[in-house]
Amino acid sequence: MNDWQLRFDQRIMRSIGMPLAKLEHGSGAWVTDAAGTTYLDFLAGIAVNSLGHAHPVFVEAVTAQASKLAHVSNYFTTEPALELAERLVRLAGAGPDGRAWFGNSGAEANEAAFKLARLNNSGGARTRVIALVDAFHGRTMGSLALTGKPHMRAPFEPMAGGVEHIPATIEALEASIDDAVAAVFVEPIQGEAGVVELPPGFLEAARELTLRHGALLVIDEIQTGAGRTGEWFGFQHAGITPDAITVAKGIGGGMPIGGLITFGRASGLYQKGHHGSTFGGNPLATAVANAVLGEIERAGLVDNAAVRGPQLRRRIEAIGSPLVEGTRGRGLLVGVALSAPVAGDVVAHAMRHGLIVNAANDTTIRIAPPLIIGDAEIDEFETRFTRALADAHPY
């Protein structure tokens, strides 16, 4: 081990593995480690750094707000918090009844949504919550209960009760939803499952069934929001209106923030004292999120994601590597399906060639670059990814 790895091993909880590098600074889609090696970052902090690294808009927002107010607690509000609530309600199309709640992470956002589901229980008859097999909603106890990965839940059983995981099929939806269901939780694209899209018509069917039975439809937009899929939010591709969405990651562009946005009748479920967060909605986080979302809107980066995503997928598929079976996803959330369980090797070789990507599982490479990428970054990605694939499959 080198010095920083030894320090990490001695002092950081072993709930995560050894980091791939010790990063020091970045600019745009590039980041440099402590040894001076520069990488093309096509993971963006797992779909977080929407504007890339050290974007002037982000830096200015942090500087300007930190010089005024960083934190006030939830006994007070500030203009950035009000503005962000209004902005997210508008971008989500939540309408005149739309409301927002702010926390600090995606897991907290899903905790808030889980509690919202519990409130949709007039008369006490709605005891069931439906989520999907292979779903990932976070690692807190409530969000972990929603997560459809048994190996993640097993060390922490028993989970919060009432959650059932079903396959992502319309048939399973139809067989599962009844008047005892309080809410259905879905991701438009299951990022941690390997960038897996829902079947055609799934969200539309979920919306119709939940409306029929009085259940809430909660859509987890933590990885798919903030323009990443070529719409502001992934559910908008289906043309539906959910009851609530959860957001985090890309809305802050690197500033920790999460939130719950409610639509229609769901906006009236929370009452005073039901939920809170000391840091939630603090002026520093909300000011930065406003700046990030404002720049995404001003610079047309939602449209850029819609254009660059298919371009990136075409370039990957044209490499001609026997390892690449195909691609999936939407916009700039791309999964590369591999013909062998060597995703970890591909990631390691990519790092050696100065490229950051991620193994979502043994047979899938996840790619989620900053929304600012253009031709130059895609050209450089193709060169480096081609070399990584060749090293992982040298025959």
Disulfide bonds with the S-S distance in Angstrom:
none
